[in-house]
Amino acid sequence: MKNLNTVMAIACVIGTISGASAAFAADEYNVSTGTTVDGQGVALRGNDSVALFSGLDVTPGHAKFTVVHDNVAYYFSSKETMKRFKADPAAFIPQYGGFCAFGVAKGLKLDGSPRFADVVDGKLYLFLNADVFEAYKKDKAGTIAKAEANWPGMEHRTVEDVNGL
């Protein structure tokens, strides 16, 4: 447990540094800011959520296939995946705004990486890194239940406020 606490502490600092400016702009979503012409943050580090959801492959999206949903830009690798998203955005948006599900279960807003993702009951969950993803795998249902309970109180708060920075 001591090692996991150390990993979480380090992850909090790394997640805050790497995603802080993005999260401040849109507290509900883990985004990169200033990467679209109109200034919307880009979800999933610019990767295609439909491709990720469909086969958990990390597939880079392209700006020419962009959909803005809830003031967040989603990039897609093709017209086909873009059309699937447009037809039902809620089906392809990661849970907890793309923040790390394990972090949300611990009461933190940490960066969620498309490289560490899981689909459970038709929902996409992202995780900070390999160590955190392995910790989640030990109790998927418990982690998701804790995250579900925590998210309503965290969703509209800044990363600074949630993480006590």
Secondary structure, DSSP 8 states (H G I E B T S, - for coil): -HHHHHHHHHHHHHHHHHHHHHHHH-TTS-EE-S-STT--EEEGGGB-HHHHHHH----B-EEEEEEEETTEEEEESSHHHHHHHHH-GGGTS-GGGGBBHHHHHTT---B-EEEEEEEETTEEEEESSHHHHHHHHTTHHHHHHHHHHHHHHHTTS-HHHHHT-
